Amino acid sequence: MYKHWLVGSLLVGAISIHGMVIHAEETSATTVLATVNDKTITQQDYNDYVGIPPGAPSQPNQDFIINDLVNRELVVQEALKQNLEKDEDFLKILEKLKSQALFEFAMGKYYEKHPLGDERLREEHNKFKPISQYKIRHILLKTRDEAFATIAEIQQGKDFAQLAMQRSMDPTSRQRGGDLGWLTKEQMFEQIAQVVAGMSKGTFTTQAIQTPVGWHVVLLEDMRELPPVQFEAARPQLSAIVRNQMAQAYFAELKKQGKVEITKQ
């Protein structure tokens, strides 16, 4: 019994020490976490699986992730025994994955050769304009006739919010008297945005507005302009915009060099 207790204690101690060593050394990439038949699963395999970048601070490994890696390896080994890697359907899938991976890798290399400078990003940032917002209420109705009847009542002095609570088919805004809060034109139906842009503060629509969800009567309570997003806060968005521009220019260059024929149906 003493011998079994001693071995158990040593094993527990080894696991504890092992865990501390990995953490202290910020995880050695070659550390073996599990062995499946003759195949080892290393800390690097773990990091790649969960997306831990090189040089990132080490964190305690999760047992369920190691178990996932073991399960995947077991399935892969069984698939290889059945020669599934030679299956025609698998080869088609592999070719698609290879093409996608090569595209992403090639674009990554292209971006590395053409790094983004602050000057180019600021040039794009200077195109940003103040953001117009509109505080509106609406009443959503089923028919054009209902909308015009509602407009007539508002013109006679009926309270817009009260009518919205009584009649609007929009269950969310109806509870707030039709209040939709502050919206940009991009957040509205195009049909409503076009009308609101030409309205004055405190006015309502005298014509019913039709959208895919019904007929609207709209009240513009207020409007304001917000300054553009600051440069540093907008940096991720700016980088995406400029990189997309770079990609489009690169595609156009490749099309000029190659022979492309697009057959339209």
N, C-alpha and C positions, 0 to 999 in steps of 0.2 A: 504494500500500500504506500509506503514511504517513497519507494522508487517511482511509482506512478505519479505521486504528488509532485515529486521533484522534477520529473520530465515535463509535466504539465506546466509547472511554474516557469521552467526554462523556456518553453515554447511561448508562453504569454509574454515573458520578458523579451524574447527575441522579436516578437511582433511589435511590442511597444517601442523597443530600441530602433527597429527597422523604420517605423513610422516617423520617429523623431529624426533619424538620419536623413531621410528623404526631405523632410520639411526644412531642416537646417541647411542642407546643401541645395536648397531650391530645386529639388527633384532632379536626380540624375537621369538623363534620357535613356540610358542603357539598363536601368534597373528593371529586373524581370518581375512583373506583377502576377503572372500566371503562365502555366505551361499546358498546352492542349496537344496531347500526343507528343510529337517532336517539335512543335511550333511554340515559340515563346511570344508572350505578349508583354511588351515593354512599356515603360513610362511614356516614351515617345508616341507609341501607339495610342495610349490613353489621351495624351495631350492633343494629338491630331483628331481624335474622335470627338472630343468635346470642344475643340476649337481654341485651345490655350495657345497664344502666340509665344514664340521663342523669347526667353528672357523675362517672361511675366512671373510675378511672385508665386511661389508654390502654394498649393492649398491641399488639405487632406483629400486623399482619393475617396471616391464614393464606391461602396461595395456593389451597388446595383449597376453602376456603369462598367465595372470590371466584369460583372456577370454577363452584361450585354455583349461585351467583347468576346467572352468565352463562347457564348451561344452562337454568335456570328461565325466565329472560327470553326466551331463544330459543324455548322451548316455548310460552310465553304468546303471543308475537308470532305464531307459526305458528297457534295456536288461534284468535286473533282474525282472521287471514286466512280461516280456514275458518268464521267466524261461530259458533264453538262456544259463545260466551257467550249465544247465543239458543236453544241447544238446550234442550228441555223438561226432560230429565233433569238438566242442569246447573242450571237455574233452581230445581228442587226442592231440590237439594243446597244451593244458595245461600241459599234461604229458611230451611232448617234451621240453617245456619251463622249467618245473620243473627239468628235467634231466640235461639240460644245466646249469641251475642256480646252481644246487647242485654240478656239476662237478667244476665249476668255484669257488664256495665257498670252496669246499674241497681242491682245489689246493692252494687257498689263505691261508688257514689254514696250509697247508704243508709248504709253503714258510715262514710263520711266525715262524714256529718251526725250520726252517733251514735258518736263515738270511745269507745274502751274506756279507762276510768279504772282506776288501781290499786286503788281502793276496791272496785270491782265484782269485779275479778280476785281480790283477797284474800278477799272474801266467798265466792267459789267455792272458793278454795284451802282455806278453813277446813273445807270439807266432806270434804276428803281424809282418809282414815283410814290407820292403820298397815297395812302390807302383810304379810299372813300367808304364810309360806313353809313348805313341807313337804319334808323330805328322805326320799325313798322309793325302795324297790326293788320290782320286780315280776317275776312269772313269767307270761308269756303262753302260754296253752295252747289247743289246738284245741277240746277238748270239756269239758263240765261235769264229766264223770266223771274226766277227767285232772286237772282242777283240784282236785277233792275228794280224790283220791288223793295229790296233792302236799301238800295241807293236812295230811292225816293223817301224812305222813312228817315234816313240820316239827314237828307236835305230839309226835312220838316223839323229837325231838332232832336230826333231820337239819339240816345247815347250809343256810340259805336261799340264800346266794350260790352255793354249789356246785350246788344243785338248779337254780338259774336258768341257770348255765353249761351244764348238761347238757340241760335241757328247754325253755327259753324259745324261743318262735318269733320273738322280737324280736331280730334279728341284731345290732343296735347295743348295746343294754343287756346282752345275754347275755354279751358279752365282758367286761363289767365286773361280772358277778355280779348282773345285773338293776338296777344302779344307774342311776337317772334324774336324780340330782342334786337341787338345790333347785327346787321348782316352786310356783307359786301355784295356787289352785283353778281360775283361768281357763285355765291351761295344761294342765289334765288333762281327760280325758273326764268329762263331767258325772256319769256313774254312779260313777266312782272318787272324784271330788271330794266327793260327798255322803257317802260312807263314810269317807274320810280325815278329814273335818272332825270326825267323832265319835270318832276313835281316840285312844288314849293313846300317848305316846312309847314306842317299843320293842316295840309289839305288831304282830301281823299279822292279816289277815282270816281268820276261821274260816268264812266263806261266800264262794263264788266270785262274782266280779263280771263280769257280761257287758257287753261293749261291742261296737260294730260290727266290731272286729277279732278278737274272740275272748273267752276267759275268763281272768280275771286273779286272781292271788294277790298281795296287796300287803303289804309290810312298811314301817311308819312308823318310820324310824330316829331322826328328830329334827324339831323344829319351832322356828320363830323368828318374831319380828315385827320388820320394818324400819320406820323412821320414814317418813312421807310425803316425797315429793320436795320439796326446798326451793323456795320461791316463784319465784325467778329462773329456776331450771332448768325449772320447770313452766310458765313464762310462755307458751310457744308452745301447749302443750296447753290451758292455761286460756283463752287467747284463742280457740282453736278451739271450746271448749265454750260460752263466752259468746256468741260470734258465731252459733253454731248456735241458741242460745236466742233471740237477737235475731231471727234469720231466721224461726224458727217463729212468733214473736209477730207479725212483720210479715205473714207469709202469712195468719195468722188474721184480722188487721185487714183485709186486702184482701178476704178471703172475705166478711166482714161487709158491706163496702161494695158488693161485686159480687153477681152472681147466679150461683151455682155449682150445677150438678146433676150428680151422679155416678150413672150408671146401672150398677148391679151386674148381672153376668151371672147 
